[in-house]
Amino acid sequence: MSLSKLIDAEIKRQTMADDQGEWRQYILDHLDYITARTRPSEIDILLINEYRYDLDSFLKEKMSIQGDIAWIVLLLNNLTCDFEFTEPGVFIIPSDELISQLYHSYSTVKER
């Protein structure tokens, strides 16, 4: 990966991080919107065993998600922390693009 792509990925990761404030509230207000536009993903026991307690690594390595959206995935799946990422099943995992669109919308509204 080139340096510029690494820098872009890091900026994206930090931008979408949980700020415990307005951005988090914006996501909370749009959970139904995100769920409606996300195809559920089946995560089997082999993947759970490989990434148990490490949702962030799973999202980056297996789902190719570069943004820091693990906290959003936890919210969507009623998990309180990575330590609950232990059982196989169907999970709602939004794409980077969807969260980026929401962040752009949030930024536009916030500037007004």
N, C-alpha and C positions, 0 to 999 in steps of 0.2 A: 504494500500500500504506500502510495506517495505521501510525502510530508503534508502537502496541501489537503489531501483527503483525511489524514489523521487529525489535522487541525480542525477541519470542518466537522468531523465526527465528535471531537471533544467539545466544540462550541455547541453543537446540537444537544449533546448529552447534558451539559450544564444548563442550557436554556430550558429544557423540559423537566429539570429536577423539581422535586417537591419543595415549595417555598414556605409551606405551612401558612400561607396567606391567601391572597386573591387568586393566584393561579390554581391552587388546590381547590378553592371554592368553585372556580369556573369549571373544573373537571367534575366535581361533585354535582354541580347543576346540570351537567351534560352526560351523566352516566348512561341514561336511557338512550340518548343519541348515539353514543359510542357502541353500546351493546347492539343496537339495531343495525349498525353498519359494519359489524365484525362477525366473520364466520368463526364459529367455535372450533377449537383445535383439540384433537384427541392426543393426550400424552400418556404413553404406555408405561408399564412398570420398569422397562429397561432404561428409559430416559429419566424416570423419577429416581431410580437407583443411582444413575450417573450424576444427576444434578440435585440430589436431595439437599434441602436447606440453602440452595444457591440459585434462586430464580433469576437473578441478574445475569449470571454466566449462561444459564440456559437460553435466555432471550437473545443474548449476543451471539453465542456459538451455534445454536440450533435453529433460531428463528431469524437470524441476521438483522436484529433490531439494534440500531446504534444509539438511539436516544435513551435517556435515563427514564424509562417508563415503568420500571418494575413496580413502583408504588401505585401506578394506575392499574396495573394487572392485579395487584393485591386487592385494591378496592373493588374492581369488577367481579372478582371471584370470592368476595367475602373472606379474605384471608387477612390476618392482622400483621403477619411478618413472614420472613423467609422460612422460619422454623416450621411453618404450617404447610410448606410446599413438600409434602411427603407422600401423597397418595396419587395413584394414576386416576385419570378421569378426563372430562371435557372441560377445557378452560377457555375463557374469553381473552384473547390476546390481540389487541388492536395493532394496526400497522403504524410504522413510523409516519407514513404519509397522513393518515387520519389525525394523529396527534399533532403533527406539524400544522395541518390546516386549522385545527382548533386553537393552537397557540397563536397562529397568525390572526385569527378572528379575535382572540382575547387581547392581543397586543393592539389591534385596531380600536377596539372598544375602550381599552384602558387609556389610549392617547387622547380620547375626546374629553 
